[in-house]
């Protein structure tokens, strides 16, 4: 566990933090129509039954250590997160067709979904989540990290699934190329932490 500059505790999503994560998701209507932060995971897992609820599918990924997420805690409450993973774990990004056409090699890690619960937005939670994800990536060996944010002024905060461009730039990401009307590919290197 680490503590952000704003005093939030950062913990990895795991069996021990599942209940707090699940409470945040349930308190916010399952997140985006019941997604449970499954939208960026592959949908072609031959061992997965597509009729199973996303809650169960997400928990199975957590137990299999194939759902990497930095959770932000305010006391005992999970108030937000930043999902990340290697491209095989989170292959489904917005504007994928434009991304594939734009060139560039595959990153070591992707920042997939960023979420801040209602009542906690504009309080540094997204920054803490992204910083926490980068720290966890460093502990997992580091490498080149990509994100796919949009400028916050161009998109409603409730639809910034990939995060705000300004948050990524403040965390040291640089703009690589545009892949949509408002969406950017941004990247930075994260050193391994031993």
MARMIGU-895139 format. One record per residue: x, y, z of N, C-alpha, C in turn; residue in three letters. Coordinates in pm, whole numbers, plus 50000, padded with zeros to 5 digits. Atoms other than C-alpha are relative to their C-alpha. Example, Ala and Ser with C-alpha at 12.3 -4.5 7.8 and 13.67 -1.06 7.14 Angstrom:
<sites>
SITE  n_east  n_north   n_up  ca_east  ca_north  ca_up  c_east  c_north   c_up   aa
SITE   50089    49881  50000    51230     49550  50780   50090    50120  50000  ALA
SITE   49918    49881  49994    51367     49894  50714   49923    50109  50073  SER
</sites>
This chain:
<sites>
SITE  n_east  n_north   n_up  ca_east  ca_north  ca_up  c_east  c_north   c_up   aa
SITE   50084    49882  50000    50000     50000  50000   50088    50124  50000  UNK
SITE   49934    49871  49999    50117     50351  49920   49897    50107  50035  UNK
SITE   50089    49888  49968    49973     50688  50018   50030    50113  49903  UNK
SITE   49983    49893  50097    49915     50964  49762   50027    50133  50071  UNK
SITE   49976    49867  49945    50003     51330  49809   49876    50057  50067  UNK
SITE   50126    49953  49942    49635     51394  49888   49955    49916  50119  UNK
SITE   50033    50081  49884    49637     51130  50162   49916    49878  49971  UNK
SITE   50074    50121  50034    49455     50858  49971   50092    49879  50006  UNK
SITE   49925    50126  50002    49570     50500  50020   49978    49933  49866  UNK
SITE   50007    50071  50128    49647     50308  49702   50029    49853  50026  UNK
SITE   49985    50145  49983    49598     49932  49699   49966    49933  49868  UNK
SITE   50030    50079  50120    49598     49673  49422   49867    49927  50018  UNK
SITE   50120    50082  49998    49271     49505  49333   50042    49855  50020  UNK
SITE   49968    50139  49966    49287     49159  49487   49880    49942  50074  UNK
SITE   50108    50060  49920    49071     48917  49681   49976    50080  50128  UNK
SITE   50016    49928  49873    49139     49119  49996   49938    50138  49982  UNK
SITE   50061    49869  50023    49022     49447  49836   49872    49991  49917  UNK
SITE   50116    50020  50086    48740     49296  49629   49873    50062  50058  UNK
SITE   50126    49952  49944    48458     49385  49870   49989    50152  49991  UNK
SITE   50002    49853  50010    48554     49755  49874   49978    50043  49854  UNK
SITE   50019    49973  50142    48581     49759  49493   49855    49973  49961  UNK
SITE   50137    50037  50034    48245     49579  49461   49900    50100  50057  UNK
SITE   50090    49900  49941    48080     49830  49696   49995    50126  49916  UNK
SITE   49997    49880  50085    48195     50122  49480   49923    49975  49871  UNK
SITE   50070    50030  50125    48070     49952  49164   49850    49995  50024  UNK
SITE   50143    50013  49972    47734     49864  49320   49938    50134  50036  UNK
SITE   50051    49868  49963    47693     50214  49468   49986    50092  49879  UNK
SITE   50006    49919  50122    47738     50352  49116   49934    49925  49885  UNK
SITE   50084    50065  50101    47491     50129  48934   50069    49899  49911  UNK
SITE   49929    50100  50080    47738     49866  48814   50099    50061  49903  UNK
SITE   49911    49921  50085    47939     50135  48632   49961    49983  49854  UNK
SITE   50030    49996  50143    47827     50228  48282   49913    49882  49956  UNK
SITE   50096    50102  50042    47530     49992  48261   50037    49858  50036  UNK
SITE   49966    50135  49955    47675     49697  48449   50131    49947  49946  UNK
SITE   49872    50043  50059    48022     49689  48292   50092    49931  50101  UNK
SITE   49911    50054  49897    48205     49616  48619   50147    50006  49956  UNK
SITE   49864    49981  50051    48519     49739  48439   50048    49876  49924  UNK
SITE   49968    50116  50085    48507     49439  48203   50013    50039  49853  UNK
SITE   50008    49958  50139    48470     49641  47882   50130    49998  49923  UNK
SITE   49872    49997  50069    48842     49651  47804   50071    49864  50001  UNK
SITE   49946    50136  50001    48912     49284  47879   49958    49929  49872  UNK
SITE   50041    50073  50121    48900     49035  47590   49863    49935  50020  UNK
SITE   50131    50064  49991    48558     48898  47510   49996    49863  49935  UNK
SITE   49995    50127  50073    48674     48584  47335   50065    49889  50082  UNK
SITE   49942    50103  49915    48787     48377  47633   49917    49872  49985  UNK
SITE   50078    50122  50023    48683     48020  47541   49952    49934  50129  UNK
SITE   50041    50058  49873    48655     47932  47910   49895    50084  50071  UNK
SITE   50093    49909  49936    48414     48216  47982   49862    49988  49937  UNK
SITE   50138    50004  50045    48038     48198  47955   49950    50144  49991  UNK
SITE   50041    49861  50020    47919     48528  47807   49870    50034  50071  UNK
SITE   50125    49974  49930    47586     48488  47986   50020    50024  50150  UNK
SITE   49973    49977  49858    47752     48509  48327   50004    50149  50029  UNK
SITE   49995    49857  49967    47715     48844  48504   50145    50051  50003  UNK
SITE   49866    49940  50000    48012     49079  48465   50063    49999  50139  UNK
SITE   49946    50004  49864    48048     49085  48844   50075    49869  50023  UNK
SITE   49936    50131  49982    48127     48712  48847   50123    49985  49912  UNK
SITE   49888    50009  50093    48352     48735  48542   50119    50083  50051  UNK
SITE   49893    49915  49947    48548     49021  48702   50065    49934  50121  UNK
SITE   49944    50066  49882    48589     48834  49029   50090    49882  49959  UNK
SITE   49917    50110  50049    48721     48531  48838   50135    50052  49950  UNK
SITE   49874    49940  50048    48981     48756  48671   50087    50043  50118  UNK
SITE   49924    49959  49882    49082     48896  49009   50067    49878  50063  UNK
SITE   49946    50122  49939    49128     48544  49148   50111    49939  49914  UNK
SITE   49898    50054  50092    49333     48448  48839   50116    50098  49978  UNK
SITE   49897    49896  50013    49550     48762  48874   50010    50051  49857  UNK
SITE   50001    49945  50136    49442     48883  48530   49907    50121  49993  UNK
SITE   50077    49875  49994    49272     49207  48637   50079    50097  50086  UNK
SITE   49915    49907  49927    49526     49472  48735   49931    50136  50014  UNK
SITE   50065    49872  49973    49384     49783  48898   50059    50061  50126  UNK
SITE   49961    49924  49881    49508     50051  49137   49873    50060  50058  UNK
SITE   50119    49948  49932    49228     50124  49384   50041    50115  50091  UNK
SITE   49977    49884  49915    49206     50456  49568   49904    49992  50118  UNK
SITE   50080    50008  49878    49084     50448  49928   50003    50131  50076  UNK
SITE   50016    49890  49906    48954     50729  50144   49950    49934  50127  UNK
SITE   50034    50082  49883    48962     50556  50481   49977    49857  49956  UNK
SITE   50032    50138  50038    48792     50219  50435   49926    49992  49867  UNK
SITE   50082    49998  50121    48601     50327  50124   50084    50013  49874  UNK
SITE   49941    49988  50132    48718     50265  49769   49921    50109  49927  UNK
SITE   50066    49886  50063    48645     50590  49581   50034    50014  49852  UNK
SITE   49965    49993  50141    48805     50527  49242   50107    49899  49966  UNK
SITE   49898    50094  50043    49047     50325  49036   50061    50040  49866  UNK
SITE   49936    49992  50131    49280     50305  48740   50036    49857  49959  UNK
SITE   49975    50135  50049    49273     49976  48548   50118    50004  49901  UNK
SITE   49887    50010  50093    49588     49870  48364   50028    49854  49974  UNK
SITE   49961    50137  50028    49740     49560  48213   50080    49994  49872  UNK
SITE   49935    50018  50130    49947     49423  47929   49892    49998  49891  UNK
SITE   50099    49995  50108    49777     49452  47587   49915    49873  49988  UNK
SITE   50080    50123  50006    49666     49087  47605   49890    49999  50105  UNK
SITE   50099    49995  49892    49477     49161  47929   49893    50105  49974  UNK
SITE   50095    49892  50029    49314     49485  47812   50015    50043  49853  UNK
SITE   49982    49970  50142    49306     49471  47430   49895    50094  49942  UNK
SITE   50113    49929  50058    48974     49649  47379   50002    50147  50044  UNK
SITE   49995    49858  49971    49037     50023  47366   49907    50075  49905  UNK
SITE   50083    49917  50088    48818     50299  47222   50083    50045  49880  UNK
SITE   49935    49959  50124    48901     50402  46864   50106    49899  49955  UNK
SITE   49904    50106  50030    49077     50068  46809   50041    49998  49853  UNK
SITE   49969    50004  50143    49054     50082  46430   50101    50110  49964  UNK
SITE   49908    49889  50027    49225     50424  46417   50135    49974  50066  UNK
SITE   49876    50033  49930    49481     50304  46671   50084    49904  49915  UNK
SITE   49927    50098  50080    49575     50006  46455   50057    50061  49873  UNK
SITE   49952    49933  50122    49609     50229  46146   50114    50097  50028  UNK
SITE   49908    49891  49969    49823     50486  46328   50146    49957  50018  UNK
SITE   49862    50048  49985    50132     50267  46364   50046    50004  50144  UNK
SITE   49947    50005  49863    50358     50238  46662   49995    49857  50052  UNK
SITE   49996    50135  49946    50458     49920  46840   49912    49986  50123  UNK
SITE   50082    50026  49882    50261     49758  47117   50076    50041  50126  UNK
SITE   49936    49964  49874    50330     49895  47464   50017    49877  50088  UNK
SITE   49992    50107  49900    50429     49681  47760   49873    49999  50085  UNK
SITE   50117    49985  49913    50129     49815  47955   49905    50102  49939  UNK
SITE   50103    49904  50039    49803     49995  47884   49925    50047  50124  UNK
SITE   50096    49949  49903    49601     50221  48106   49865    49989  49931  UNK
SITE   50126    50027  50068    49249     50106  48026   49888    50090  50053  UNK
SITE   50117    49930  49948    48972     50242  48249   50036    50078  50126  UNK
SITE   49984    49917  49881    48981     50527  48498   49859    50036  50048  UNK
SITE   50134    49971  49948    48683     50578  48727   50011    50063  50138  UNK
SITE   50011    49935  49869    48600     50809  49018   49852    50000  50036  UNK
SITE   50138    50009  49956    48283     50752  49216   49935    50135  50020  UNK
SITE   50076    49876  49980    48010     51013  49242   50028    50053  50140  UNK
SITE   49973    49936  49872    48077     51260  49519   50147    50013  50031  UNK
SITE   49855    49996  49976    48455     51218  49489   50076    50061  49882  UNK
SITE   49934    49946  50118    48524     51379  49152   50057    50139  50029  UNK
SITE   49930    49871  49986    48757     51681  49122   50062    50017  50139  UNK
SITE   49936    49997  49868    48927     51589  49450   50135    49928  49999  UNK
SITE   49869    50062  50011    49251     51435  49320   49999    49849  49994  UNK
SITE   50009    50146  50002    49125     51076  49307   50057    49943  49870  UNK
SITE   49949    50050  50129    49200     51030  48934   50152    50009  49995  UNK
SITE   49855    49985  49997    49552     51162  48983   50063    49894  50089  UNK
SITE   49949    50103  49909    49608     50931  49280   49992    49862  49937  UNK
SITE   50017    50131  50063    49473     50634  49081   50104    49977  49891  UNK
SITE   49901    50014  50106    49699     50697  48781   50140    49986  50058  UNK
SITE   49869    50011  49934    50003     50753  49003   50017    49863  50063  UNK
SITE   49995    50133  49939    49920     50433  49191   50019    49891  49897  UNK
SITE   49983    50099  50107    49888     50238  48866   50144    49998  49951  UNK
SITE   49861    49993  50046    50231     50361  48755   50096    49938  50102  UNK
SITE   49917    50063  49895    50381     50254  49090   49986    49848  49995  UNK
SITE   50021    50146  50010    50224     49908  49057   50068    49944  49875  UNK
SITE   49933    50043  50123    50354     49883  48699   50151    49992  50023  UNK
SITE   49857    50003  49967    50704     49970  48826   50035    49876  50081  UNK
SITE   49976    50119  49917    50677     49692  49085   49987    49871  49921  UNK
SITE   50018    50116  50086    50573     49452  48807   50103    49994  49887  UNK
SITE   49892    50004  50099    50885     49529  48600   50010    50121  49911  UNK
SITE   49996    49878  50079    50801     49862  48438   49992    49977  49851  UNK
SITE   50003    50006  50145    50824     49936  48068   49925    50117  49942  UNK
SITE   50072    49892  50066    50650     50153  47814   49851    49986  50026  UNK
SITE   50142    49997  49963    50299     50253  47922   49928    50096  49906  UNK
SITE   50085    49915  50083    50028     50389  47693   49869    50027  50070  UNK
SITE   50134    49964  49958    49709     50571  47778   49928    50059  49880  UNK
SITE   50081    49956  50112    49423     50690  47555   49899    50106  50044  UNK
SITE   50091    49901  49941    49278     51001  47723   49945    50101  49900  UNK
SITE   50059    49891  50076    49072     51291  47597   50008    50128  50084  UNK
SITE   50004    49875  49922    49079     51661  47694   49868    50008  50078  UNK
SITE   50119    49999  49914    48836     51701  47985   49895    50099  49952  UNK
SITE   50097    49901  50047    48673     52009  47832   49922    49956  49878  UNK
SITE   50065    50046  50122    48580     51819  47515   49898    49889  50025  UNK
SITE   50084    50116  49969    48401     51531  47688   49948    50014  50142  UNK
SITE   50057    49996  49866    48167     51511  47987   50081    49909  50093  UNK
SITE   49918    50076  49904    48352     51389  48298   49949    49858  50020  UNK
SITE   50056    50133  49982    48115     51094  48326   50033    49904  49888  UNK
SITE   49968    50084  50115    48235     50965  47988   50150    49994  49972  UNK
SITE   49854    50006  50017    48612     50994  48037   50051    49863  50044  UNK
SITE   49963    50137  49963    48655     50615  48051   50151    49981  50006  UNK
SITE   49855    50016  50007    49021     50640  47954   50075    50108  50076  UNK
SITE   49936    49895  49921    49090     50945  48171   50014    50131  49924  UNK
SITE   49984    49865  50055    49161     51314  48116   50144    50021  49953  UNK
SITE   49869    49973  50057    49451     51423  47898   50088    50078  50098  UNK
SITE   49921    49919  49906    49563     51682  48157   50055    49917  50115  UNK
SITE   49953    50087  49891    49590     51413  48427   50120    49919  49954  UNK
SITE   49889    50078  50054    49815     51201  48206   50123    50088  49978  UNK
SITE   49885    49912  50025    50033     51495  48103   50065    50043  50131  UNK
SITE   49943    49965  49869    50077     51598  48468   50080    49884  50059  UNK
SITE   49928    50119  49952    50198     51240  48533   50119    49965  49911  UNK
SITE   49881    50022  50081    50473     51271  48270   49978    49932  49866  UNK
SITE   50027    50059  50131    50299     51122  47965   50015    50107  49893  UNK
SITE   49991    49907  50113    50365     51281  47626   49906    49953  49890  UNK
SITE   50090    50032  50110    50130     51298  47330   50079    49936  49886  UNK
SITE   49937    50069  50114    50225     51050  47056   49925    50027  49870  UNK
SITE   50079    49985  50122    49939     51068  46805   49852    50002  50037  UNK
SITE   50144    49993  49980    49567     51137  46775   49935    49880  49933  UNK
SITE   50068    50115  50059    49333     50842  46714   49848    50017  49995  UNK
SITE   50143    49973  50006    48991     51003  46728   49980    50150  50001  UNK
SITE   50028    49857  50001    48820     51339  46724   50067    50070  50117  UNK
SITE   49943    49940  49880    48941     51407  47078   50104    49910  50068  UNK
SITE   49918    50097  49926    49137     51094  47181   50146    50000  49953  UNK
SITE   49856    50004  50025    49517     51083  47205   50060    49869  50048  UNK
SITE   49912    50103  49944    49771     50805  47243   50111    50077  50070  UNK
SITE   49893    49939  49922    50004     50917  47519   50086    49888  50057  UNK
SITE   49913    50106  49947    50304     50728  47654   50107    50057  50090  UNK
SITE   49883    49969  49918    50584     50728  47905   50062    49868  50042  UNK
SITE   49931    50119  49948    50840     50484  48037   49996    50001  50151  UNK
SITE   50000    50016  49855    50821     50350  48388   50116    49907  50034  UNK
SITE   49886    50080  49958    51138     50223  48550   49956    49889  50094  UNK
SITE   50031    50107  49906    51127     49890  48731   50040    50039  50142  UNK
SITE   49970    49976  49859    51118     49910  49110   50039    49866  50061  UNK
SITE   49954    50126  49941    51321     49647  49291   49997    50005  50150  UNK
</sites>
